[in-house]
Amino acid sequence: MRILIDWVLDIPFRMTSRAGTRPDERLQRAHFEPGDEVIRQGDEGETAYVITSGRVEVLQDGKKLGELGDGDSFVKSPSSAS
């Protein structure tokens, strides 16, 4: 039981340490124009995006998979690289 409790309590701290130590390293604002690529297929990195206004097309191998809009979010992590 103690191991389970230690593991559960460790999760928020592990996530915090990966996010960086300074607030400006963890949260940044970016602006993209129509036609700009936010992430290219195969790129590596650990970044989370939240769309505050506008629309984003989700493409894979040049095919449109869907669209995201205001309030939607997505994450680019090394494990999701194709």
Secondary structure, DSSP 8 states (H G I E B T S, - for coil): -HHHHHHHHHHHHHHHHHH-SSHHHH-------TT--S--TT----EEEE-SSS-EEEEETTEEEEEE-TT-EEEE-GGG--
